[in-house]
Amino acid sequence: MPRKITLLLILLMMLSASAQIPMGQWRTHFAYSNVYQIDATADKVYGTSQGALFSVNVDDEEIEYYSTLTGLNGASVHRIACDSESGKLIITYENGNIDILDTRGDIFNIPDLYNKQIPFTKHVHNINIAKQRAYLSTNFGIVVVNIARNEIAETYYISNSGSETVVNSTAIVGDSIFAATESGIRAAAMNSNLMNYEVWKDIELVNNAGEQIEGECSLLLDFNDKLYSIINYKLYRRDGNSWTPLIPHYGIYNARVTDNTLMISVDNSFFVVSNDGETFTDIHLSNEYKIQDITKFHGYYWAACGQHGIVRYDNQQKNINSFVPNGPLSNTSFRLKFAGEKLFALQGGRKGVEYGRAGHVMMFKDETWTNIHSDDIQQQTQLPIHDFMDVAVDNADDSHFLITSYGTGAYEFRDNKFYKHHNESNSPLKSVVANKPNDYLRLDGGMTDNEGNMYILNVHMPNVINILKPDGTWTSLSHRLFDGNVIGAGIIQHSQHPELKIFVSALSNTGIIFWYDNWTPFDVADDRIEFITAPVDQDGNIINDVNYYCNPVEDLNGEIWVGTNNGILIFPDPIKAIGNSDYRCRRVKIPRNDGTGLADYLLDNEQVNSIAVDGANRKWIGTETSGVYLVSETGQETIKHFTTNNSPLLSDNILAVAINQRNGEVFFGTGNGLISYMSDATLPFSDFSNIKAYPNPIRENYSGVVTITGLMTASTVKIANMAGEIVCDTQSNGGTAVWDLRTKNGKRVSSGIYWIIAFNEDGSERGRTKILIIK
């Protein structure tokens, strides 16, 4: 017994540092940096940030995350509200879907609004809860949810004609219900037939002097049997048939009644209103905290404070605690790129004009997100920082990188901090519009060659390629083929032929460019360039009128895969494209197998936005509307097809795909957030010095597989017990293999320590590791 315990402890210590998420598992990477809404029930305070939902346990301060992985039925949470009576949380989504989360963690879905065919956006503006009913303010009327029965009870169309009208908020005061609409406030008696629009009457909006109050009402509240409203960012109380202005302050963002307390959010302060509504206590947190929502719970004030997350304020001790989950700054990832094991996520976009998305730099490494906020860069440059497109990363130092922006130039970072702004004044980079050097300096692409030179592309300019050398000087390359007609994107260096650079021209004058620098990267005089605008496929078909929405990628055989608005084009042995009028691309044909002898092109008529190649040379393909495809090395076989209907994928509109080649984790960027999936393939190693297996140890209730990494190409893996008997063998996918914990006969193995022994393709090298199985 002592010996067994010692072996267990040694193995546990040896393997503790190698824990990773299991094969086939998903995880989300949401942005929690803009918390705009909170509510509380039972022992938790909930917050929403850019569509993400999380909670803070008020007792132990544990943070819990909610997503499609935990059972939610939507990816973009829009509104939440807690029912104090039942403890249930009502969750509504941008697409109109509704979930109810109870105190046991069970989720009840109400898809009626989501499934309803209406010509309006379906998101909910406000949720008002009274007597086990949730009154949802929508773009067409009021939807009433019976919280006890987890179902929609009624829908009220309350305009003068009974047609649809935008409702911003509702409140129940005494025996009447009030609704703030786009055309004013309406009211009806609670004991009337509220589905009959004729019972709803207009409420006059005049102040104590009989003057009309201008502006739209955004919020209604019941406080001590009085109706309060926010109109044009000012607070009013209804007294009789007139409205009394209260806080003489513009900019009132939000208000809430909790624990018999009315709280008003104003910038970085909030007002607590006395029970008679006549006096106001101003509580100031700090200039850095902008309060977007406020509640009172367990004796504390809890505020939604944007990038500071959920803030807890102790008014007695004057203490402030902030709860901000680690994550990126935005849920939009237009570009994902790995440099080693460091992921860069950028949210710019390419449609020929600026999107205006904040120029955040979001980096994920060693299980931690590190972010550089656009505001921090803007303070140093005094320029609007937006639309970061791509990144070139120093091969020797991943904290040194150069980012391209679609409008204001290039930004260099050292030690993960802003270092230098490159523009017309200090580089050969040129603005599209003369005399506007900081508005139309449009750049794209980013690549570092084997010598450490950083390449970027100057859009719409003759000097399309610009190179920042390691000594900090620039070289700019122009060619007669380019007269400002190229919207360059996605430059790469070919691995087998480093003298060949490849990029695409997107959106207009589209095509693929093969730039052969003749081993003189800074001298264009001896360069040879092929700009293929109408590729010819293997059958002699000329491919016209395609847009290259996807950056080119090189697979493990040296072939170039490019996504278009009409499927995928493959350019084999691209060095042969130089000076060769007979060069052909290839399209993957998928046989129909219906006896006709016909075939369809892979993803024909699909817009392909991103392609990533894994360690087994398989392709992960992100599409505009159909989710993600994993296809075999040749593309002939579809191995997986993930959509929002069959997986936790956050959207079927995939903007970017990137792979951590060391552990096989595949990241999918969408407009609803970033999510990743642990696949079964990694790049192979040159030896077995990095072999490891996880999870390790295997606990009694584990039902997944064992992942073996650090393998060489086409490795054979044998699993043996301590007696030396081979219980199972398998093959690697690139540098990874999996074992389902069963013998060759399909029986789950017994408890014990097992050897995992790997051999390279010809058997000349081997490596091994141990794994402990507890049953």
N, C-alpha and C positions, 0 to 999 in steps of 0.2 A: 504493500500500500504506500509507504513513504516514497518508493521509487516512482510509482505512477503519478503521485502528486507533483513530484519534482519535475518530471517530464512535461506534465501539463503546464506548470508555471513557466518553465523555460520556453515552451512553444508559444504560450500566450504573449510573453514579453517580446519574443522575437518577431511576432506577427502583428503586434498592436499598431504599428505605424503604417501598415499597408491597407487599412480598411478603405473600401470604395463602395459606391452604390452597386447593387447586384446587377448581373447581366439581365437585360430585358426590362429594367426598371426605368421609369421616367422621373424627372424632377423639374420644377419650375424655377425661374430666376426672375421674379417680378421686381418692378421698381416700387420701392416703399418710401420714396423721397418727396412725395407730394400728398400728404395726408390731408384730405379736405372734409372729411365727415367722420363722426364718431357716434356711438351710442353704447349703452351699458345695460346688462341684465345679469341676474344670478351673481357669478363671481368674475365676470369678464367685461372688459371694455373693448369694443370692436372699432376698428378703423378701416377706412378705404383709401386707397392711393392708386390713381391711374388704373382703375379697374381691378386692383388686387385687394384682397380681404385678409386681415389678420386680427389677432386679439391679444390682449395683455391680461394675464391672470392677476387679479388685485391682491391675492394672498402671497404668491411666491414669485410674481413678476415674470413668469414663464411666458414666452411668445409662441403663439400657435398660428399656423398658416392654413389657409383654406383655398382650394382650387378644384379643378376637375379631377385631380389626383385623389382628393379627399371626398369626392362625391358631389361637388357642385355641378350644376347643369348648365353652366355658362362660363365664358372666359373673361368677360368684362363686366365686373360688378359696377352698378351705377348708383343705386340708393340702398340704404339699410335703415331699419327701424326696429327697436326692441319693444316687445309687449311685456310690460312689467307684471301683468297678471299671470301669464303663462310661462314667462321666461323665454319665449320663442323669439328668434331673430328672423325678420322678413327681409329677403334679399331680392332686389330686382336688377335686371341686366339691361344693357344697351339695346338688345334685340327684343325686349319685352318678356323674356322668360322670367319666371318667379320661383324662388325656392323659399321654404320655411325650414329653418334649423332649430330643432328642439333642444332641451337641456341634456338629453341623452346622447346628442350628436347625430341623431337620425335626421335625414333630409327628405322633405316632401316637395315634389316638383308640381307646379301648376303651369302647364304649357299653353293654356287657352289663348292668352294674348299673343304669345310667340307664334302660334299657329294661325292666328287670325289674319286674313288677307285684307289689309287696309292701306290706303295711300298716304300714310303718315309714318314718321319715325315712332317707334313703340316705347321709347324709354320713358321712365316715370320721373316727374319733376319733384314730387314730394310724397311722403307717406305720413298719414295722420292716423293714429291708433286710438280707438275708444271702444270700450266694452267688447273686447274680443273681435273687433272688426278693424281692418286696415283699409283706409280710404286712399286710393292711389290716384294722384293727379296726373293726367296724361294729356296728350296732344288732341284728344277728341272728347274727353269728358272725365268722369270719375268711375273708376273700377273698384268695387268693394269686395274684399277678400274676407271670408269667414275663417278666422284663425283657428278656431277649435276644430273645424271640419277640413281644414287645408284645401279650400276650394273657393272659386269665385262665386259670390252670391248674387250680385247685381251689377248693372252698369247704368250710369246716369248720363244722358245727353241733356245739357242744361241751358243751351242757348235759347234765345227768344223764339226760334223756329223749330227747336228740337233737333237741329243739325249739330255737327261736331263743332267744338270750340276748345281752344287751349285752356287748360286749367293749371294754374301754378301751385295752388295750395288750398287746403280745406281746414276748417276748425269747427268744432261743435261747442256751442255756448248755450247753456240752459236747454231749452227745448227746440233749438234751431241749429241748422247746419249752414255754414257760410262757405262760399267758394270764390277764390280770386281767379278771375278769367282774364283773357287778353283784352276784353272790352269793359272790365269793371268787376265789382263784387256783386255776387248774387246770393240769395238766401232762400231757405224753405223750412217749413216746420218738419221736425223729425217724425211726427206721427202721420205725415201725409204720404201719398204715393210718390216717392222721389224719382221714380222712373217716368213719371209724367212731367214733361218739361214745363207745362203750364203752371205748376205749383212753385216754380222758381221765379223770384222777383229781384229786380235791381235794387241795390242799396246805394243811396245817395252818398257821394264823397264830397262833403263840405266841412270846413273847419268851424270853429266857434264863432267866427265873424261872418259865417254864411258864404265864404269864398270857396270856389271849386278847388279841390286838390288835384293838381296835375301829376300825371305819371301812372305807371302800371304797378299794381300791387303784386309783390313777389312772394309774400309770406303772411299767413294768418295764424294767430295763436289764441288759445283760451287760457287766461290767467285770472284766477279768483272770480270766475263767472263774468269776466269782461273780455271783449274782443279786442285784440291788439293786431296791428298790421305794420308791415314795412312797405312804404310806398316811396319810390324814387330814393331809396337808401336812407329814409328817415322813419322814425318810429312814431306811430299814432295809437291812441286808445279811443274806442268808440264810447262816447257818453251820450246816451239818448239817441238822437238822430244826427249828431254831428261828431267830428273827430278832433280830438285834442292832441296837438303835437307835443311830444315829451322831450326826449333828449335833444338839445339843440346841436346836433352833430350830424353832418353828412358822412356818408361812407359806412353806414351800418350794413354789415355783410350778412349777418345771420342772427337768429335768436332762438331760444329754446326754453321750455318750461320742464324742469325736472326737480323732483323732491320739493314740490311747492315753491320753487325758486325760478324766477324769470331772469335769464342771463342774455345779455346783448353783446355780440362780437363786434368790435371796432378796431381794426388794425391790430396793434400789439397790446390792446387792453380789452377788458370786458366790464360791462356794468351789471351789477346785481340790483334788481328792482325791488323796492319794498312791497309788502303785501297790498298796500293801498295804491300802489302805482305812482306815488308822488315823490319819493326820494330815490336817489341812485348812488350806489357806491362804486367808484371807479377803481378797478384792480388792474394795475399795470404789471405785466410780466417782465418784458425786456424788449428793447428795440429790435432785436433779432427774431423775435417770435411774432409772426403774423397769424392771428387767431382766425381760423376759418369756420370752426364749429366749437361748441362748448357744452359740457354737461356737468352735473354734480352727482357723485357716486361714492359711497362708503366714506363720506366726510371730506372728500377731496374734490377739487375742480379738475376736470380732464378736458384738454383742448386739442383740436386738430390743428397742427401748426406747420403744414407744408413739409419742407425738407427736414424739419426737426421732429417729424413723426407725431406720435401721441405724447403729449406733455401732461404730467401730473403736477398740480400745484397745491401745496399745503398753505392755506391762508393764515394759519396760526404760526407756523414756523418759518413761513416765507421761503420754503424750499421748492425747487423746481427739479423734476426728473424727466428725462426725455427717453422715449422708447422708439428706436429707429432700427428696424431689421436691416441686415446687410443685403444689398442688392444693387443693380444698376440704377442710373438716374432716370432712365426712360424705358418704356415698354416697346418702343419701336427700334428694330435693328435692321436697318437697310443693308449694312455691310458687317459681316462677321469674318474675322481672319485670325488664324493662329500663328504665333511666332513661337516655335517650340511648344511649351505647355501654357503659354499665356494667350488668352483670348482677348481680342480687341472688338468692341461693339460700337458702331457709329450709326447715327440715325438719319443722315442726309438722304436725299432721293434724287433721281434723275428723270426729268421729263422735259429737259430743255430750258427750264426756268428754275429759279430758287424755290424751294419748299418753305424756307424760313424755319426749319427745325433747329432747335438749340444745338450749338456745337459742343456737346458734352463728349468727353473721352471716357469710355467705360471699359475697365480691364478686369479680367477674372483669372486669378492664378492662386494655386495652393488653397483652393476652396474659399477664397475671399475676393469680394469685389472692391476694387480701388477706383475711385472716380475723380475726374477733374471737371468741375462745373464750368459751363460756358461763361458765367458771370465772373469767375476768377480770372479767366483769360481776358475778358473784356475790360476789366479794371486796369490791366497792364497795357492793353493796346488801344483803348478808347475806340474800339470798333465793334460793330454788331457781329457776334460770333455765331455762325449758323451753317448748316448743311455741310458737315464733315463727310467726305466721300470715301476716302481710302487711306491706307497707312503703309509707309515703308519703314521697316524696323531694322535697326542695327543688328547684324548677325552675331556680334559678340556681346551685345548689351541690350536686352529687351526693354530697358528703361529709357533708351534713346531712340526716338522715332520721329518721323516727319509725316504730318497729316495734311491732306489736300482738302480744300473747301471749294464749294461751287459758288464763288462770289468774292471772297476777300483774300485769296492767296493761300500760302502754305504756312503751317505752324510747326515749329521744331520744339521738341521736348527732350530734356535731359533729367535723369533721376526722377522720372515720372512727373516733372514740373515744367511749366511753360518756360521756354528758353529764348525763342527768337521768332519774329514774324517776318517771313520772306514775301516781298512784294515787288512792285515795279522799281522802287527806289534802291533796292539793294540786291537785285537778282535780274536775270533776263526774262522773268515771267511778265506776261503782257495782258492787259485788260482788253476785253472784247470791245468796250466803248472807250474811245479816246477821252482823256481828261477825267475819267472816273476810275482811278486805280484801285479804289477800295470797295467798289460796288459790283464790278463785272469782271473781276479777275477769276475766271472759272477754271478750276483744275479738277482732275480726276486721276484715278490710278495711283498705284503705289507699289514699288518693288525695290528690293535691295539685291544687287548682283553679288557674285562670289567674291568680288574685290571690295565690297562695302560701299559701292556707289549707290545712291538712292535715286531711283527714276520716278518721275511724275509726268503727267500729260497736261499740256496747256490747251484747253478746249477752244476750238474755232480760231486757232492761231497757226501760222506757218511753222513756228518753232514748236512743233507738237511735243517733242521729247525734251525734257529738261533734267539735268543730272546734278545732284548735290554730292560733291566728292567728299571723302573723309576729312580733307583739310579745310572744309568749309567753303570752298569756291564752287562756282557753278559752270557748267557747260550746257549750251543750248543747241539742239540739232534741228535744222530745217531741211526740207527736201522739196524738189520741184513738184512732186506729186501732191504736196499739201499746200494749199493756198488759203488756209483758214476754213476749209470745208469739212474738217474731221472733228466729231465729238468723241474723242478718244476715251477709252475706259479699259480697266483691267489688264494692265501690262504685266507680262510674266517673262521669265528667262527660261529657255528650254534646258532641261537638265543634261541631256545627251549632247547638245550643241549649244554651249553657253554664249556663243557669238550670235545666236538667233533670239531676238526679242519679238514677242507676239502680243498684239492687243486688237481690240475691235473698235469700229466706229459705230456708235449707237444713234438711233433716232433719225438722223438724216445722213444722206450719202453713206449708207450703211455698208459694212463689209468687214473683212478681217485682214489685218496687216501683218505680214511677215517681214521683219526688218533684220537683214543680215549685215552685221557691222564689220565683218571681215577681220575680226580680232583687234580692231582699232575703234573702241567705243566712243572716243571723243572726236574722231575725224570722219565726217560724213562723205568725204570725197570718194572713198573707195567702197561705200556701202551699196548694197543691192536690196531693193524693196519690191515686194509683191503686195499690191492692194487689190484683193479679190472682192469685187462688189457683186458678182453673179457667179457663185460657185457652181461647178458641174459635178453631179454625183456619179456613182459607179455605173449607172445605166445611161449616162450621157444626158440626163435631164438638167436643164439650166434652172437654177433656183433664184428667182427674182423676188423682189418686194418682201424681204424678210427684215425684221428688226432684231438687233442683237441686244436683248435685255440682260443677258447673262455674261459675266466675265469669262474669258477662256480659262480652262483648267487642263493641266497635263496629267494623263494617267500613268500608271507604273510601266507601261510599254512605250511611253514617249508620244502617244497619240494625243491630239488636242480635241477636247470636247467643248462645244459651244451651244448654249441654249438660245433659241430664237422665239419669236411669237408663233412659230409653226413647228415646234418640236426641236430636235437635236441634230446638229451637223458634227461629223467627226472628220478631222483632218489628220490622216496617217502620215508618219515620217515627214514632218513639216519642212525639213531642210530641202526636200525635193520640190517644194513649191517655188523655190527661187529660180527664176528664169525658165520655168517649165510651163508652156502653154497647155500641155496635156495633163497637168496635175488634176487629180480628182479627189473630191471629198467623198464621204460615205454616209449613208443613212441606214439605220438599223431597220431591217424588215422582220416583222413578226408574222409568221405563217398563220393563216386563218384555220387551217386544218379542217376545212369543211368540204373537201373534195374538189374545190375549184382551182387549186394550185395558186391562189392569190395570197397576197400578204399586205399588211398595213405597216406604215412607218411608225416607229416608236414615238408615242406621244404626238402623233399627227394632230394638227389644229390646236395643240396646247401651247400656252405661253410658258416657257421655262425661264425662271428667274435666277436660279442658282444650281450649281452642280458641285459636289465634293466627292473626292475619290478616297476610299478607305484602304486599309492595309492589305486587303485581299483583292484590290483593284476593282471592287464593286463601285457602282455609282449611286450616290444619294442625290435625288433630283427634286428640287423644290419648284412647284408650279404656281401659277397665278390663282387658280380656282380649284384645283383638285388635290391639294395636300402634297404629300411626299411619297415618292417612289424609291425603293431600293431595287436596283436591277443588277444582274450578273455582270461579270467582267466585259462581256461583249454586248450587253444590253438585250440579249435574246430572251432572258428569263426575268420576270418580275418576281422578286423574292418576297417583298413586303410592299404594301400600299397603305400608308397611314392617312386617315382623314379624321375630321372632328366626330364622325359618326362611329368610328371603330377604335378610337384611341384617345388619349388625353390631349392630343394636339390642340393648340389654342385657336387656330384659324386654318382654313384651307388655303388662304392666301399666304404663301411662303415667300418671304422677301430674301432670305439668306440662309445658307447651310454651311457649317464648318465642323471639322472633326479634330478632336484631340487625338493625334495619332499614337500617343503613348498609352492611353487607356481605352480608346475606342468610343469615347462619349461623343455623340453627334448632337450638335446644337442647331435649333431651328428658330430663326428670327421671324416674327410676325408683327403685325400692327397691334396685336392684343397681348404681346409679351413674348419673352424668350423661354423656351422649354428645351430640355435635352433628354436623350435616350441613350442608355448604355448598350452599345452594339457588341457583336462578337468578333470584331476584327480590328487589329492594330497593325502598324508597320512592323515588319520583322526586324530583329536585331542581327548584328553580325556575329554574335556569340551568345552563349547561355548565361552570362554573368548576371543578368538581371531577372532571371526566372523567379516568379512568385505565383502564389495561388490565393484566391480570396473568394468568399469570406473564409476566415480561418481563425478560430475553430468553427466547425459546423455544429450548431446547436440542435437539440432534440426536435424542435418544431420547424426546422428549416426545410422548405419544399422546393427551393430553387436549384440552380446549377452552381458548380464550382468553375470559376474563371481562372485560366492559367495564362499568364502573360510573360513577356520577355523571351519569346521563342524566335527561332530562326525560320527562314522561308521553308514552307512545306515540311514542317517538323512532324515526326511521328511521336506521339505521347503515349506512354504506357503507365498504368497505375498498378502498383504492387503493394501487397500487405507486408508486414514486418517479417513474414516467413519467406518472402521473395516470390510469392505466387502472383502472376499477372492476373488481375481481376477484370481489366478492361483496357482498351487502347482506342485512340482517336487521332485525328489529323488537325493541324493548325489552320486557322484562317489568317493568313499573314503572320503576325506575331502572337496570335491568341488562339487558344483552344478552350473548349468547354467540356465538362463531364457532368452527367446527370446523377452521379452518386450510385449508379447501378452497375452490376456485373454484366458480362457478355450475355448472360441469360435473362437479363431484365430484372434481377432481384436487387433490392437496395442493400448496400454493403453494411456490414456490422460495425459496431463501435471499434475505434482503434486509431493508430497512427498509420498513415499510408504514404508510401513514396510516390512521387510524381517524377517520372524519368522521361526526358525528351532527347530525341536523336535528330540530327539534321538530315537533309535529303539523302545523302549518300552514306549516312551512318558513321561518318568519320569523327563527329563531335557529339558530345552529350552533356546534359545538365540535369540537375535534380533539385527538388525541394520536398518538404514534408507538409502534410495536412493532418489535422486532428478531427476525427468525427466522433461526436458524442450522441449516443442513442438512448 
